[in-house]
């Protein structure tokens, strides 16, 4: 079956045909590293990580080139440095590292390329010079601006009326603009702000220019897939398309455009103005990364996703059922090819609801057979889940998530003493130790196949 994806530009599902099957290129807009990523940012990272996994399974890991940029110069970063007194490079390094760690905990494979904006200022200046030379950009009062009138197809991706788009984006109306729609490629740096020398004076790049230049520098003029959140369609992606096409004599920036849907908190979209921001970093303190990933993939990536505590609880409950079955075979990090049923679902525009149904079906099949057939069925289930970024935890360790590292070592020792007393038929001591352990720690004690372990047991709503 062919891989089909919904192309936001064409507004329909299209069969995916890379320009070169030996070098499939994908670029996804990454973080601006001044603070922690919220769960909406994480949804985009997880959705395109799943696409990356599917592309690697289909074309081979060595034939897929994935770039996700890091914006390390921006007004928000400058503001954070002014408020905290920390150097900009310290802030950007800190939050880039946190972002990588948090996304890694969600099962996101680190892209092969992570270009940084500050490492591409020279090529940005070069692109602006080309745009000015072609009449698509102009210099004014230390700024360089893109002339939207130079690109006839401006607005094709978002499909909205240009005047409405401008009003909705709250673009800056400045006297040096030839048209209110024109957007900034380069702006002067104020006193005390970071800046680079350029033909137009000391300044720094605009946000939209960064991605076009990093795509050109790292992947080429035209890539196969460009992805990002729905909120980036206008103005960010619209501006990328316009400046890249004008710089490259009309060559398209991407052959396919993909956008993930919004994440909602009840009836509202998550936003700082509403004060309902949920940080991925905070969620990972209480929930295993696979639980958060399961919740993020529970709805189709293009659909809105309502984020609730109940969604996390249900995701944990489902994963617990899978891990109980996975615990029947030895844990290994080796993974085989995923069953066709899962690949078929995911190759239909990342149909995760259908893929989840396939995982449940594989679990049911494994539960109906015994012996070697059961072990093989469980192994197939594990391979299927791992394609989607699940079942990478040792089932024994899965049961322990939620207990601190310090308490784990104490519990291991106490449970070992309990098990020894039980095996020696010293039931008074073993009963006393069991009572101490389960009263002091949120755990239960299980003996399976002659092996005794403690298992994290969170309080129920009635107990808390």
Helices and strands as residue ranges (DSSP letters): E 4-7, E 12-15, E 24-28, H 39-59, G 61-63, E 64-68, H 75-84, H 88-105, G 117-120, H 121-133, E 137-140, E 143-146, G 148-150, H 162-169, E 183-188, E 203-205, H 207-218, E 223-229, G 230-232, I 233-237, H 238-247, E 254-260, E 263-265, E 268-269, H 280-286, H 289-296, E 305-306, H 309-326, H 340-346, H 352-367, H 371-387, H 395-398, H 405-423, H 427-440, E 443-448, E 451-456
